[in-house]
Amino acid sequence: MRRMLSVLLVALFVLVGAGTTARAVDLSMLPGDLQDRVEDLIATRFPPELHSITLDPEEPVAGEPTNIEVEIYNPKDITSDETSTVYVMYSTDFGETWEQIELETDDDKVWYGEFPAFDSGTEVIYLVHAIDSSENVYTTVPCMLMEGEVLDGEKFNNDYGKSDCVNSGDDLSACEDIMPRGCMIRMAVDEEPIDDEEDEIPDDFDILDHRIGYDENYFYIDIAVQGKISQGTMNPTDLHAYVGVIIDEDKVGSGTDIEQLLDAGGVLVHAPLAEMAGGMVKPCFYGYQQGGEFTQDDTAVVCVNKRNHLIFRVSREAVGINDSGLYQFISLGATITNFPDPIDGTVYDNTRVTTTHFTEDTYFAVK
């Protein structure tokens, strides 16, 4: 018997099955359309994999462009997805501003481009951002946030309010901008169109932007919806929940067995009204499987929402700091319409899968 971290990649189970009794993982318990969605996420959870980065010259020289060659592609033995686009984004002011280079390829495996000429002494950080045919993303995360940068009131108001993609124009075109916001790096959203019809995905669950950042102690996951982050209502029962899934790539590798996935990560949950509906689900917690028991840890995570943004700040120690720096992330929104027995609800929007590589290796100083 397994606890309800079937919600981990089923991602919804934390919402529609997060009872106090353990149960085995059985996708047949889900409605057919949700079974299909879960099975698709699991089957296609293999974004491009980075194999190498080569600079020419290896030590960039002032006044001369620098060639970059990136070997990155989807693993052919486990997925039919193809790598469709690869970008390099770079900053010469440690994340304050960014420029973008779209790489070219002859074989969909090795991608190449060119940095412009820089002055002597210029320090450059850069990231590799690749997108595949299922809209999954691989991205390096090359710089750390300053402590308090994301959740500080003034910074939050300036960077996660008026200037965000949702409030930038009627056509929401800025939501398609994959450029980093400081050291918050864009992850995968859902398939096109990202602005879904209201009768299909309510605005409060329509995910338009999805970002990741970190500092020495925490990961930060930022989810922006078209409407606003909402707790829902108790009467009628319409409890809103937002979930972030984290998978430690060092623990699961190329596995597709859901049991493996449950043991390789955890879920971040923001469901403010759920605690009032039987006390079975805490309003903000990091949930994970350990020793056959599912734990809701509300000390490892902080949930902060303002207007259309929800930010999870979760302890890196609680998630586990691995050797590779590789993690996968998925986010979704759902509503619980019956509680507690039987638990019922609907998953609305979910992002595609992002593989993130937290690294400081993508850096050079110009001679």
C-alpha positions, -999 to +999 in steps of 0.1 A: +000+000+000+013+035-010+004+068+004-010+094-018+021+107-034+005+090-064-002+126-067+034+131-075+032+124-111-004+118-112+000+152-098-037+153-090-037+125-064-025+150-038-057+168-045-083+141-053-069+113-032-049+129-004-066+109+023-050+096+054-050+060+043-023+046+021-033+030-012-016+014-041-008+033-072-037+025-096-043+049-125-076+031-133-090+050-104-089+081-124-113+093-151-102+083-186-091+117-197-070+121-166-055+087-170-045+097-206-030+129-193-009+112-166+002+085-189+013+110-215+032+131-190+051+100-178+057+087-213+070+120-225+089+132-194+122+132-212+133+167-223+165+172-243+197+160-225+229+181-226+260+162-235+286+189-240+294+226-245+324+237-265+337+272-268+361+282-296+385+297-286+383+279-253+393+311-235+375+339-252+396+368-264+387+405-264+375+420-296+368+386-313+335+366-314+334+333-297+319+302-313+297+280-291+288+244-300+262+226-279+255+188-282+220+184-269+191+162-280+163+140-268+173+104-258+162+084-288+160+051-269+133+063-246+113+090-264+102+098-299+103+136-291+127+157-312+147+187-300+132+216-320+149+248-307+180+256-287+189+290-274+219+304-255+211+334-233+239+354-218+244+382-194+274+405-188+260+420-156+253+389-136+216+386-145+205+422-146+200+421-183+201+392-209+207+387-246+196+357-267+212+337-294+192+311-313+215+282-323+215+264-357+219+227-364+225+204-393+215+171-375+192+181-346+220+170-322+248+194-324+238+231-323+261+260-330+261+298-327+283+328-319+288+351-290+296+387-300+330+403-294+334+415-258+359+439-241+388+425-221+378+416-186+341+412-194+326+384-173+298+364-190+273+340-176+251+320-200+225+294-201+214+267-225+176+265-231+162+237-253+126+229-263+113+197-278+083+186-298+062+180-267+071+215-254+093+200-227+123+221-217+159+216-207+175+247-191+206+254-172+203+278-142+236+296-141+232+322-113+219+324-078+194+349-064+204+372-036+188+361-004+154+377+000+154+389-036+122+371-047+100+374-016+111+409-005+081+432-007+095+459-031+111+434-054+080+413-055+058+443-063+082+455-091+091+423-108+060+401-101+032+427-105+029+455-131+057+443-153+048+406-156+036+390-187-001+388-178-005+425-173+017+435-203-009+437-230-042+423-243-026+398-265-004+384-237+025+383-262+051+389-235+041+355-220+060+339-248+092+357-238+115+330-225+142+355-214+152+352-177+138+376-152+169+384-133+181+349-122+146+335-124+147+312-154+117+303-175+106+267-175+080+248-196+044+259-197+017+239-215+012+232-252+001+260-275-020+280-270-008+289-236-038+313-233-066+287-232-103+293-237-121+302-205-146+274-209-117+248-211-093+263-185-106+289-161-083+319-159-074+312-123-058+280-134-045+290-168-007+289-164+011+314-186+045+317-170+066+292-150+100+301-135+127+286-113+155+302-092+176+293-062+199+307-036+222+289-011+193+276+010+161+275-012+145+267-045+119+292-058+091+281-082+070+309-096+037+301-112+018+329-130-018+324-141-040+345-164-065+353-137-054+354-101-043+328-075-075+320-057-084+298-027-119+290-040-149+286-018-162+263+009-199+266-001-203+255-028-173+232-024-147+245-049-114+243-031-085+256-053-051+239-052-018+246-069+008+219-071+045+219-080+061+185-086+099+180-080+118+149-092+154+142-083+170+130-116+198+112-097+172+089-080+151+080-110+172+083-142+152+071-172+126+052-152+089+055-162+075+033-135+052+055-113+064+038-081+100+049-089+088+084-096+070+086-063+102+077-044+123+102-063+108+135-053+080+153-037+051+178-042+046+214-032+010+221-024-009+254-019-045+247-010-056+273+016-091+260+022-083+222+022-074+223+059-109+234+067-124+204+048-115+176+073-080+187+082-065+160+059-044+184+038-023+213+051-027+246+034+010+249+023+033+219+025+061+199+009+049+163+006+071+133+001+073+095+004+095+081+031+095+046+046+061+038+031+046+069+047+036+102+031+047+132+050+032+167+047+061+190+059+048+226+064+081+238+078+102+233+047+081+255+024+066+290+023+037+298-001+034+334-012+007+346-036+000+381-049-025+388-077-017+362-104+016+349-090+022+320-066+058+314-054+068+283-036+100+287-015+112+253-005+143+242+014+170+227-007+179+205+022+144+191+024+143+184-014+178+169-012+210+184-028+222+158-054+255+155-072+244+163-107+223+194-100+196+179-123+159+181-112+126+179-131+096+202-124+059+201-133+032+225-121-006+223-122-038+237-109-069+218-098-101+222-079-116+199-053-154+197-056-162+171-031-145+165+003-137+143+021-155+111+011-154+106-018-128+131-028-135+144-063-121+172-084-107+183-117-072+190-129-071+220-152-039+233-166-006+216-162+029+225-175+050+202-195+082+188-180+113+209-173+147+194-166+168+220-148+205+219-143+217+242-115+253+250-123+279+277-122+301+262-149+285+282-178+307+312-172+338+328-188+360+359-184+373+375-216+410+378-218 
